[in-house]
Amino acid sequence: MTILLDPTSERVPAARERAARLASIEGRTIGLLDIAKMRGDVFLDRLEERLAERGAKVLRFKKPTFTKPAPIDLRQEIAERCDAVVEALAD
C-alpha cells in the first residue's frame, strides 16, 4: 500500500483516485510546471531533455510564485493542452 501525504493541511483528507498512467509517453504532450522555487528550472531542463529523447512533446509552464496555488487559468490551460504534467519542487 502506498501512502501519499497531502501538504494542504486538510483536517479531513479528501479521498482522491490516482490518475491512470500513460501507457507510453511517445507522441504525448507532457507539461512541466515550474512552481518558481529556486533551481526547479534546472531539474525541469534536464527532465525536458529526457522526455524529448523518448518522443514526448514538452510544454513549459511557470507559476507566478511558489507561495500560492497555480492560478485557475494556468491550471485550465495545462489540463487542456497536456496529457500529463510534472511539477518541479526544488531548493
N, CA and C atoms as a LAMMPS dump frame, in Angstrom:
ITEM: TIMESTEP
0
ITEM: NUMBER OF ATOMS
273
ITEM: BOX BOUNDS ff ff ff
-5.0000000000000000e+02 5.0000000000000000e+02
-5.0000000000000000e+02 5.0000000000000000e+02
-5.0000000000000000e+02 5.0000000000000000e+02
ITEM: ATOMS id mol type element x y z
1 1 1 N 0.837 -1.17 0
2 1 2 C 0 0 0
3 1 3 C 0.891 1.245 0
4 2 1 N 0.548 2.226 -0.825
5 2 2 C 1.278 3.481 -0.887
6 2 3 C 0.51 4.554 -0.142
7 3 1 N 1.195 5.286 0.718
8 3 2 C 0.564 6.381 1.447
9 3 3 C 1.147 7.68 0.915
10 4 1 N 0.268 8.573 0.462
11 4 2 C 0.679 9.88 -0.015
12 4 3 C 0.259 10.922 0.999
13 5 1 N 1.156 11.831 1.329
14 5 2 C 0.841 12.891 2.267
15 5 3 C 0.387 14.122 1.503
16 6 1 N -0.661 14.757 1.977
17 6 2 C -1.213 15.951 1.348
18 6 3 C -0.709 17.17 2.116
19 7 1 N 0.063 18.051 1.453
20 7 2 C 0.639 19.197 2.156
21 7 3 C -0.333 20.355 2.393
22 8 1 N -1.604 20.181 2.099
23 8 2 C -2.557 21.288 2.201
24 8 3 C -3.176 21.431 3.584
25 9 1 N -2.786 20.628 4.548
26 9 2 C -3.286 20.725 5.925
27 9 3 C -4.784 20.495 6.035
28 10 1 N -5.313 19.646 5.215
29 10 2 C -6.741 19.351 5.324
30 10 3 C -6.994 18.662 6.656
31 11 1 N -8.039 19.062 7.337
32 11 2 C -8.387 18.433 8.616
33 11 3 C -8.906 17.019 8.392
34 12 1 N -9.677 16.864 7.335
35 12 2 C -10.177 15.549 6.943
36 12 3 C -9.726 15.328 5.499
37 13 1 N -8.734 14.465 5.295
38 13 2 C -8.22 14.267 3.941
39 13 3 C -9.319 13.818 2.969
40 14 1 N -9.328 14.397 1.804
41 14 2 C -10.275 14.012 0.765
42 14 3 C -9.763 12.751 0.074
43 15 1 N -10.662 11.838 -0.214
44 15 2 C -10.284 10.633 -0.947
45 15 3 C -10.12 11.016 -2.417
46 16 1 N -8.967 10.695 -2.962
47 16 2 C -8.687 11.016 -4.36
48 16 3 C -8.203 9.772 -5.068
49 17 1 N -8.764 9.522 -6.223
50 17 2 C -8.317 8.399 -7.022
51 17 3 C -7.067 8.795 -7.782
52 18 1 N -6.126 7.892 -7.881
53 18 2 C -4.922 8.153 -8.655
54 18 3 C -5.261 8.161 -10.132
55 19 1 N -4.669 9.072 -10.855
56 19 2 C -4.87 9.124 -12.306
57 19 3 C -4.192 7.925 -12.948
58 20 1 N -4.782 7.435 -14.008
59 20 2 C -4.199 6.305 -14.728
60 20 3 C -2.885 6.736 -15.377
61 21 1 N -1.912 5.864 -15.365
62 21 2 C -0.632 6.146 -16.012
63 21 3 C -0.782 6.05 -17.524
64 22 1 N 0.006 6.84 -18.224
65 22 2 C 0.043 6.734 -19.68
66 22 3 C 0.748 5.426 -20.042
67 23 1 N 0.259 4.742 -21.054
68 23 2 C 0.902 3.512 -21.496
69 23 3 C 2.286 3.815 -22.065
70 24 1 N 2.417 4.973 -22.695
71 24 2 C 3.676 5.403 -23.29
72 24 3 C 3.67 6.924 -23.345
73 25 1 N 4.841 7.544 -23.302
74 25 2 C 4.896 8.998 -23.453
75 25 3 C 5.233 9.405 -24.886
76 26 1 N 5.573 8.44 -25.711
77 26 2 C 5.908 8.751 -27.1
78 26 3 C 4.704 9.386 -27.796
79 27 1 N 4.928 10.568 -28.387
80 27 2 C 3.867 11.277 -29.085
81 27 3 C 2.884 12.003 -28.178
82 28 1 N 3.083 11.941 -26.88
83 28 2 C 2.184 12.596 -25.926
84 28 3 C 2.737 13.96 -25.549
85 29 1 N 1.873 14.818 -25.062
86 29 2 C 2.28 16.148 -24.612
87 29 3 C 2.384 16.143 -23.096
88 30 1 N 3.591 16.449 -22.607
89 30 2 C 3.855 16.456 -21.187
90 30 3 C 4.109 17.902 -20.753
91 31 1 N 3.352 18.371 -19.789
92 31 2 C 3.548 19.706 -19.25
93 31 3 C 4.52 19.676 -18.094
94 32 1 N 5.433 20.634 -18.067
95 32 2 C 6.368 20.771 -16.958
96 32 3 C 6.043 22.078 -16.253
97 33 1 N 5.64 21.985 -14.997
98 33 2 C 5.231 23.152 -14.23
99 33 3 C 6.318 23.547 -13.246
100 34 1 N 6.899 24.699 -13.47
101 34 2 C 7.893 25.268 -12.571
102 34 3 C 7.121 26.066 -11.523
103 35 1 N 7.258 25.698 -10.257
104 35 2 C 6.479 26.388 -9.223
105 35 3 C 7.194 27.631 -8.7
106 36 1 N 8.265 28.038 -9.344
107 36 2 C 9.01 29.262 -9.025
108 36 3 C 9.862 29.138 -7.767
109 37 1 N 10.279 27.928 -7.429
110 37 2 C 11.244 27.763 -6.342
111 37 3 C 12.636 27.684 -6.966
112 38 1 N 13.614 28.1 -6.207
113 38 2 C 14.975 28.135 -6.697
114 38 3 C 15.432 26.77 -7.222
115 39 1 N 16.01 26.769 -8.383
116 39 2 C 16.613 25.616 -9.065
117 39 3 C 15.599 24.596 -9.608
118 40 1 N 14.319 24.883 -9.481
119 40 2 C 13.332 23.997 -10.091
120 40 3 C 13.504 23.945 -11.594
121 41 1 N 13.904 25.062 -12.201
122 41 2 C 14.118 25.12 -13.637
123 41 3 C 15.274 24.22 -14.074
124 42 1 N 16.277 24.06 -13.214
125 42 2 C 17.412 23.185 -13.532
126 42 3 C 16.928 21.746 -13.656
127 43 1 N 16.12 21.327 -12.705
128 43 2 C 15.535 19.982 -12.753
129 43 3 C 14.685 19.802 -14.003
130 44 1 N 13.846 20.803 -14.292
131 44 2 C 12.949 20.685 -15.445
132 44 3 C 13.695 20.727 -16.774
133 45 1 N 14.786 21.467 -16.848
134 45 2 C 15.588 21.478 -18.077
135 45 3 C 16.068 20.07 -18.404
136 46 1 N 16.594 19.391 -17.405
137 46 2 C 17.1 18.024 -17.609
138 46 3 C 15.963 17.057 -17.916
139 47 1 N 14.866 17.212 -17.21
140 47 2 C 13.717 16.342 -17.456
141 47 3 C 13.175 16.546 -18.871
142 48 1 N 13.14 17.787 -19.326
143 48 2 C 12.679 18.067 -20.691
144 48 3 C 13.546 17.334 -21.713
145 49 1 N 14.857 17.361 -21.523
146 49 2 C 15.763 16.632 -22.424
147 49 3 C 15.43 15.152 -22.452
148 50 1 N 15.248 14.568 -21.277
149 50 2 C 14.977 13.125 -21.184
150 50 3 C 13.639 12.752 -21.816
151 51 1 N 12.62 13.581 -21.595
152 51 2 C 11.302 13.305 -22.177
153 51 3 C 11.353 13.42 -23.701
154 52 1 N 12.045 14.429 -24.202
155 52 2 C 12.166 14.609 -25.651
156 52 3 C 12.895 13.424 -26.295
157 53 1 N 13.908 12.899 -25.608
158 53 2 C 14.628 11.717 -26.103
159 53 3 C 13.688 10.526 -26.271
160 54 1 N 12.629 10.505 -25.486
161 54 2 C 11.676 9.389 -25.526
162 54 3 C 10.45 9.696 -26.379
163 55 1 N 10.534 10.782 -27.16
164 55 2 C 9.485 11.073 -28.125
165 55 3 C 8.312 11.893 -27.629
166 56 1 N 8.428 12.498 -26.455
167 56 2 C 7.336 13.317 -25.936
168 56 3 C 7.491 14.759 -26.409
169 57 1 N 6.367 15.425 -26.583
170 57 2 C 6.35 16.865 -26.82
171 57 3 C 6.247 17.502 -25.437
172 58 1 N 7.072 18.507 -25.164
173 58 2 C 7.105 19.115 -23.829
174 58 3 C 6.659 20.575 -23.908
175 59 1 N 5.765 20.945 -23.02
176 59 2 C 5.338 22.332 -22.866
177 59 3 C 5.74 22.792 -21.475
178 60 1 N 6.284 24.004 -21.371
179 60 2 C 6.723 24.539 -20.079
180 60 3 C 5.734 25.572 -19.571
181 61 1 N 5.499 25.539 -18.276
182 61 2 C 4.611 26.478 -17.606
183 61 3 C 5.296 26.925 -16.317
184 62 1 N 4.926 28.113 -15.814
185 62 2 C 5.522 28.593 -14.576
186 62 3 C 4.485 29.337 -13.747
187 63 1 N 4.443 28.995 -12.466
188 63 2 C 3.59 29.729 -11.524
189 63 3 C 4.229 31.084 -11.242
190 64 1 N 3.419 32.103 -10.947
191 64 2 C 3.986 33.406 -10.614
192 64 3 C 4.763 33.388 -9.295
193 65 1 N 4.359 32.558 -8.347
194 65 2 C 5.018 32.467 -7.051
195 65 3 C 4.774 31.096 -6.446
196 66 1 N 5.725 30.62 -5.666
197 66 2 C 5.543 29.31 -5.032
198 66 3 C 4.649 29.387 -3.797
199 67 1 N 4.333 30.587 -3.342
200 67 2 C 3.579 30.734 -2.1
201 67 3 C 2.075 30.553 -2.248
202 68 1 N 1.606 30.504 -3.478
203 68 2 C 0.164 30.354 -3.705
204 68 3 C -0.078 29.264 -4.74
205 69 1 N -1.28 28.674 -4.747
206 69 2 C -1.6 27.692 -5.785
207 69 3 C -1.526 28.33 -7.178
208 70 1 N -1.339 27.498 -8.17
209 70 2 C -1.323 27.992 -9.551
210 70 3 C -2.671 28.634 -9.868
211 71 1 N -2.652 29.758 -10.577
212 71 2 C -3.911 30.403 -10.955
213 71 3 C -4.8 29.44 -11.755
214 72 1 N -6.101 29.594 -11.588
215 72 2 C -7.062 28.692 -12.228
216 72 3 C -6.898 28.673 -13.747
217 73 1 N -6.603 29.824 -14.361
218 73 2 C -6.443 29.843 -15.814
219 73 3 C -5.213 29.049 -16.25
220 74 1 N -4.157 29.067 -15.449
221 74 2 C -2.965 28.275 -15.759
222 74 3 C -3.274 26.786 -15.614
223 75 1 N -3.968 26.42 -14.555
224 75 2 C -4.346 25.01 -14.363
225 75 3 C -5.235 24.52 -15.501
226 76 1 N -6.154 25.373 -15.928
227 76 2 C -7.053 25.008 -17.032
228 76 3 C -6.27 24.816 -18.325
229 77 1 N -5.332 25.723 -18.603
230 77 2 C -4.52 25.604 -19.822
231 77 3 C -3.719 24.306 -19.824
232 78 1 N -3.117 23.979 -18.708
233 78 2 C -2.348 22.737 -18.61
234 78 3 C -3.256 21.538 -18.849
235 79 1 N -4.427 21.533 -18.225
236 79 2 C -5.368 20.417 -18.377
237 79 3 C -5.817 20.249 -19.824
238 80 1 N -6.024 21.352 -20.521
239 80 2 C -6.489 21.295 -21.907
240 80 3 C -5.394 20.893 -22.886
241 81 1 N -4.159 21.288 -22.617
242 81 2 C -3.087 21.103 -23.593
243 81 3 C -2.191 19.894 -23.349
244 82 1 N -2.258 19.296 -22.172
245 82 2 C -1.292 18.26 -21.809
246 82 3 C -1.965 16.939 -21.478
247 83 1 N -1.236 15.863 -21.792
248 83 2 C -1.695 14.518 -21.435
249 83 3 C -1.268 14.158 -20.012
250 84 1 N -0.195 14.799 -19.55
251 84 2 C 0.319 14.565 -18.196
252 84 3 C 1.123 15.798 -17.797
253 85 1 N 1.371 15.948 -16.502
254 85 2 C 2.132 17.09 -16.007
255 85 3 C 3.089 16.649 -14.908
256 86 1 N 4.257 17.295 -14.883
257 86 2 C 5.233 17.091 -13.811
258 86 3 C 5.441 18.451 -13.165
259 87 1 N 5.358 18.481 -11.844
260 87 2 C 5.544 19.719 -11.096
261 87 3 C 6.903 19.67 -10.422
262 88 1 N 7.719 20.71 -10.629
263 88 2 C 9.075 20.725 -10.079
264 88 3 C 9.087 21.317 -8.684
265 89 1 N 9.638 20.586 -7.761
266 89 2 C 9.842 21.065 -6.399
267 89 3 C 11.343 20.987 -6.129
268 90 1 N 11.965 22.114 -5.864
269 90 2 C 13.404 22.105 -5.608
270 90 3 C 13.773 23.301 -4.762
271 91 1 N 14.928 23.226 -4.154
272 91 2 C 15.51 24.341 -3.397
273 91 3 C 17.009 24.24 -3.491
